[in-house]
């Protein structure tokens, strides 16, 4: 199967490869470019079998559901750290933290949640979703250690599970053929 694309610049190679994979290509065999006023690209692909294509959307949907739930979780927790008065937050903490640090954590969680979902929806700079997940994963490692240090053994289970989900999402985004760091290196 061949796709012939006429593009205006070389940066469209990445988008062309995504188009081929979205149309059922299993592997790109060859990419030929001809220079001129515009770039003409011929992409030769091996078509996938119907069985492999039928199995692929379920993990993608599961990944988007997990990403959506994690986004809502971090928007809520980060927003609460930004909105709720510091006196109320300090009463709930087993080990007191500086107020500015709590606000910084809240801002990082809100920005991380936005960074998890927005690039995927807009289909720009997909590597940002993986980087946001990795940043939130680091925050969750700290939250797990903080909860354990405060004496909440069972309470550390929630940040641990959220951290493991973030590690799963981060790993999937980094090795995914259609998003993350691996595909940005191909183009």
C-alpha positions in Angstrom: 0.0 0.0 0.0 1.4 3.4 -0.9 0.4 6.9 0.2 1.6 9.9 -1.8 1.5 13.2 0.0 2.3 16.6 -1.2 3.5 18.8 1.7 5.0 22.2 2.1 7.8 21.4 4.4 9.7 18.5 6.0 8.0 18.9 9.4 4.9 17.3 8.0 6.6 13.9 7.9 5.5 13.2 11.5 1.9 14.0 10.7 2.0 11.9 7.5 3.3 8.9 9.5 0.5 9.3 12.0 -2.0 9.4 9.1 -0.6 6.1 7.8 -0.8 4.4 11.2 -4.4 5.7 11.7 -5.4 4.2 8.4 -4.3 0.7 9.4 -0.6 0.5 8.5 1.3 -2.0 10.6 4.8 -0.8 9.6 6.3 1.9 7.4 8.6 0.2 4.9 10.0 3.2 3.0 9.8 7.0 2.8 10.9 8.7 -0.3 11.1 12.5 -0.6 11.6 14.7 -3.6 12.7 18.3 -3.1 11.4 21.2 -5.0 9.0 24.1 -4.2 7.1 21.6 -2.1 8.0 18.2 -0.8 6.5 15.1 -2.3 6.6 12.2 -0.1 5.8 8.6 -1.0 5.3 6.3 2.0 5.2 2.6 1.4 3.5 0.7 4.3 2.6 -2.9 5.2 -1.1 -3.1 5.9 -2.1 -4.6 9.2 -4.4 -7.6 9.5 -8.0 -6.9 10.6 -7.4 -8.8 13.9 -4.5 -6.6 15.1 -6.5 -3.4 14.2 -9.5 -4.6 16.1 -7.5 -5.3 19.2 -5.9 -1.9 19.3 -8.7 0.6 20.3 -9.5 -1.0 23.6 -6.2 -0.1 25.3 -6.4 3.3 23.7 -9.8 3.9 25.2 -8.6 2.6 28.6 -5.6 4.9 28.4 -7.8 7.9 27.7 -10.2 7.0 30.6 -7.3 6.7 33.0 -5.9 10.0 31.8 -9.2 11.7 32.2 -9.7 10.4 35.7 -6.2 11.4 36.7 -6.7 14.8 35.2 -9.9 15.3 37.2 -8.1 14.1 40.4 -5.2 16.5 40.0 -7.4 19.4 39.0 -9.4 18.8 42.1 -6.5 18.3 44.6 -4.4 21.0 43.1 -7.3 23.4 43.0 -8.1 22.7 46.6 -4.4 23.5 47.6 -4.7 26.8 45.7 -8.2 27.9 46.9 -8.5 26.6 50.5 -6.9 28.9 53.2 -3.6 27.7 54.5 -4.8 27.5 58.1 -7.3 24.9 57.1 -4.8 22.9 55.0 -2.2 23.0 57.9 -4.7 21.4 60.3 -5.2 18.4 58.0 -1.5 17.7 57.5 0.4 15.2 59.7 3.7 17.0 59.2 3.5 20.8 58.7 4.8 22.1 55.4 5.6 25.7 54.5 2.5 27.5 53.0 4.3 28.6 49.9 5.4 25.0 49.2 1.8 23.8 49.5 0.7 26.5 47.0 3.6 25.5 44.6 2.4 21.9 44.8 -1.1 22.9 44.0 0.0 24.9 41.0 2.2 22.1 39.8 -0.7 19.6 40.1 -3.1 21.9 38.2 -0.5 22.6 35.4 0.4 18.9 35.3 -3.3 17.9 34.9 -3.7 20.4 32.0 -0.5 19.2 30.5 -1.7 15.6 30.6 -4.8 16.1 28.6 -4.5 19.3 26.5 -1.7 18.3 24.1 -3.5 15.1 23.3 -6.8 16.9 22.6 -5.1 19.5 20.4 -2.6 17.0 18.9 0.3 19.3 19.3 3.6 18.6 21.1 2.5 15.1 22.2 5.7 14.7 24.2 4.3 17.1 26.7 1.8 14.6 27.9 4.5 12.1 28.8 6.6 14.9 30.5 3.5 16.0 32.5 2.9 12.4 33.6 6.5 12.0 34.7 6.4 15.3 36.7 3.2 14.2 38.4 4.7 10.8 39.1 7.6 12.5 40.9 5.0 14.5 43.0 3.2 11.3 43.8 6.5 9.6 45.0 6.9 12.6 47.4 3.2 12.3 48.5 3.7 8.6 49.2 6.8 9.2 51.2 5.2 12.2 53.1 2.2 10.1 54.0 4.4 7.2 55.2 6.6 9.6 57.3 3.4 11.1 58.9 2.4 7.6 60.1 -0.3 6.9 57.7 0.6 3.4 56.4 -2.8 2.7 54.9 -3.2 6.3 53.8 -0.1 5.9 51.6 -2.0 3.4 49.4 -3.9 6.1 47.5 -0.9 8.1 46.4 0.9 4.9 45.6 -1.9 3.6 43.3 -2.1 7.0 41.6 1.6 7.0 41.2 1.5 3.6 39.6 -1.2 4.7 37.2 0.9 7.7 36.3 3.9 5.4 35.7 1.7 3.3 33.4 0.4 6.3 31.5 3.9 7.8 31.3 5.4 4.5 30.0 2.6 4.1 27.4 3.1 7.6 26.2 6.9 7.2 25.9 6.8 4.0 23.9 3.6 4.5 22.0 4.1 4.4 18.2 1.7 7.4 17.8 2.7 9.7 20.6 5.4 10.5 23.0 9.2 10.7 22.7 9.7 7.7 20.5 7.6 9.0 17.6 9.1 12.5 17.7 12.6 11.0 17.2 11.5 9.1 14.1 10.4 12.2 12.1 
